[in-house]
Amino acid sequence: MTPAPPHRPAPAGGPGTYRDRWGIPHLWAESTDQLAHLQGLNAATDRSWQIELERWRSEGRTAEMLGADGLHWDRFARQARLDDTARRCFEGLDDATRLWCESYVAGINQALTDGLRGGSEFKESGTAPEPWNPWTPLGVFLVQHILFSTFPNKLFRAHVGKTLGPEAVGLFSIEAPVWSGSNAWAVHGSATASGKPLIAGDPHRLLELPGVYQQVRLACPEFDAIGFAFPGVPGLPHFGHTGHTAWAITNAMADYQDLFEEHLRRVPAGAASSGTMQAGIAPGSPAPSGIEARGPLGWEPALVGTETLQVRGGSPVAVEIIETARGPVIAGGPDGGALSLRFPARVEARLGFEALLPLLQSRSVADVEGALAKWVEPVNSVVAADTAGTVRHFLAGLVPERNHANRRTPVPATASEHAWTGIYAALPSSEVTRFAVSANDRDAGGGDALGMEFAPAHRARRIRELLEAHPGPLTADSMQAIHSDTSLGPWPQGRALLETLDAGSLSAEAETLRARLLGWDGRMDAGSTEAAGFATWRGMLVRRIARHPALAPLGAPTGYAPLFGPWLSVASRVGFALETLLVRGPELGISPAIEAAAALEEAALEEAVRDEAARDEAGARDDSWGGRHQLLAVHELPGALANAIPTAPLAGDTGCVLSTESLPGVEDRSFRGPVARYVWDLAHRQESRWVVPFGAAGNPEHPHFADQLPLWAAGELIPVVTDWTQLTPDTPPTPDATPTPETSADPRPPKETMTASTQDFAVRATVHAEELEGWGALRIVPLVPTEDLELIYGWVTQPRARFWGMTEHSRGDVLEIYEFLDSLDTHHAFLVLLDGEPMALFQTYEPLHDPVGEVYPAREEDIGMHLLLAPSTRPVPHFTPRLGASLVRYMFSVPGKDRIIVEPDARNAKALRRLEATCFELGPIVQLAEKEAQLGFLTREGFDRSEPLRSR
């Protein structure tokens, strides 16, 4: 590597933290190790809650700290041996990198010692930070990327193969769901105004709050780098600019993780077969005991142990930890269904941290590529440039050479042809003479030699098209404009399908919608009503295909953990694979034209209903795409702090360069998208620019918590400041007492404001009660029609309750209905109370004794339900799903009941989307006396498998 100059300009104030007007930290220290210490100290003060949460995840302790909702992740983290893998990787570091990481951790622990790690998040949750282990940063990085690759897709393919047949697996290619993708592109100096290279891009991940990337400057006499850090991890692993070099990455979509179908058996204690422990079994691991795994050469010993998951507010849970010669067992066990996970970091005891310090020290593209030659996983597609004008595109990481069948589904552990060879594939590298574009696409990711499925080519093709079409030399401004392009890549296929429909067979409303869409320019602009209309039609089409009888077998239980629910959701997978299914659907008997026409009719009706519902009191309405496509931040902020979650209307969508992803047919809001944007200018670093979705601070009470959101939503960037004289020395934070569970504040947020009632519900009998952590005491009490009439009449007659069917009823009508229900032994009406306040009307019934039971094969074990939420003055995030889970638990506590039946109005798109986002299985649409209803079913097993969309 080219030696760095002995000194760089330093701030007049000497070592310390400096801030620009956005609160972005600029760190200066006198050595690399002191700088690592300062970066750790900064991460621990600016992002204290965030990094501690990631630490709990890496150690499988979220349930211990936050409650039972964390059990699914914790079980996986322990079984996959994430913390042990991090420790092994740390122990294998070279001396310089180990010292650098230890200095970073020392900075984090210094903040704890100095009392700088307190905060409202810990007080609200009743938790406290703890000293970090030297290997914790490696665990934090591993947590961010263990689900980044393709192994969860193999679970879905296996499910498709079992239920629809192996030949159906290819029907769900998009090419592949890109749960974490990116755009990055580089321009050679021959195509720029300055004559020097430009790099730009935006990584796409869950839109977590606080943000997953932290803008930071790391400077010392040896180097001066700006870029994006992972809070809790030293250096700038993915995006940086040293003044001499710049680099950016995207997910290469390579396949480097395998699942093996293990056959395990228990043997008497001390009777496990003898033999040499094979790759993947580390010294210090649990000793071999009473489990054997069948490998290619017969039965062989497995390592086994038991770990205890502590559960806040619940009983401890014992988890059996098994590791075979292939890898840790992450599903099933000796009783069946065992799957082991093999991944390079576990096999090689390396993550690639050896690359991080050399990246900061790099002075040429050759240095960057040399540093990343030490990278392991995830496998990245890298564009890099330097001030000498060199631009290169290359891949970095380890991709094992093995049987290509390993890429498709889990493979038998007993078959030697599926074993890893110990050889890793040679990765492509090329010089760039004009443009390089990397958007998780096949061309950028190495193709069939390295992976099975890649992202659709839409984003890569559009970026290249914009670069080629730009009039004149490119500048930082023209690079920035590309970020915000809203042209929808899949639209030409949708337009062609609409053009094939017979206008004469459509209703007037559907034909009007079709004509509007055929005149649309295909841009998902926030203010576009046509974009909103398209999303409605697309969503209806996805839902129709998802519930097509040909795909009904996919609704069978998968047998996999709820953690993998997002990868196994039928509606989500149909949405991802819609382009493929519109071409190959006829192979399963799905007619794209029939489904498209029917979806158009449903969309026209839905648009009419949506327009009516969206009108405010002044008669205005927002039927634009941005009105529906809102930012949905993913967060773990406890208690009242959840009320600080911001939102904003967004342009773009899945399939756009501006990839603010939605889940067609499931969720219009965006919870995954650009978690940073940047333009790196190699001619003048001070002309570089960047932005994140929220802000520099992690504390919701800080002014820089979300101050960049308006700029991010508008496609704007903020300038990178390189002049130390324009920065302000940081004011040292005031030490705060470290919170403890015993002295923490009440974590409950303000409750929804409900219509008041004068009844004293405290004296009413309780049929079910739960303590909702962070919310309060939930009670279900019987409805008393005469006492509660005014309360429920005010609810059921509001326009928002139109699907309840009582908006035109008089008080006498409502009273008569509920007095009749009160007289029945098979039908029951309840009020749901939160800390004594009424918040919902909840009804149950026995379908065998209801008209619903006449339209499907009802059973004695079935129980039906209706739910009407009370009107509120402001929504509370994520409250409805938690309420729904409580009601389901109550219904399954009724003796003899094992299946829940719902029958919402088929026009109630919001209710249907909620059902499809959970594990309700949609049945037929049936005609009841008062409505056309969509039947839905939820079994006990289905409820146990349910999982929110956020998954790590």
ABEGO torsion letter per residue (X at the ends): XBBBBABBBBBAAEBEBBBBAAGBBBBBBABAAAAAAAAAAAAAAAAAAAAAAAAAAAAGAAAAAAEAAAAAAAAAAAAAGAAAAAAAAAAABBAAAAAAAAAAAAAAAAAAAAGAABEAAAAAAGBBBBBBBAAAAAAAAAAAAAAABAAAAAAAAAAAAAAAEAAAAAAABOABBBABBBBBBBBBAAABAAGBBBBBEBBBBBBBOBBABBBBBBBBAABBBBEBBBBGBBEBAABBBAGABBBBBBBAGBBABBBBBBBBBBBBBGABBBEBBBBGBBBGBBBBBABBBBBAAEBBBBBBBBBBBBBBGBBBBBBBBBBBAAEBBABEBAAEGBBBBBBAAAAAGBAGAAAAAAAAABABAAAAAAAAAABAOBBBBBBBBBAAGBBBBBBBEBBBBBBAAAAABBBBAABAAABBAGBBBBBBBBBBABBBBBAGBAAAAGEAAABABBBBAAAAAAAAAAAAABBEBBBAAAAAAAAABABBAAAAAAAAAAAABBAAABBAAAAAAAAAAAABAGBBBAABAAAAAAAAAAAAAAAAAAABAAAAAAABBAGBBAAAAAAABAAAAAAAAAAAAAAAAAAAGBBAAAAAAAAAAAAAAAAAAAAAAABBAAGBBBABAAAABBBBBBBABBEAAAAABBBBBBBEEBGBABBBBBBBGABABBABEBABBBBBBAABAAABBBBBABBABABAABAAAAAAAAAAAAGBBBBBBABAAABBBBBBBBBBBBBBAAABBBABBBBBBBBBBABBAAABBBABBBBBBGAEBBBBBBBBAAAAAAAAAAAAABAAAAAAGAAABBAAAAAAAAAAAAABAABBBBBBBBGGBBABBBBBBBAAABAAAAABBBBAABBBBBBBBBBBABBBBGAAAAAAAAAAAAAAABBGBABBBBBBBAABAAAAAAAAABABBBBBBBBBAABBBBBBBBBAAAAAABBBABBX
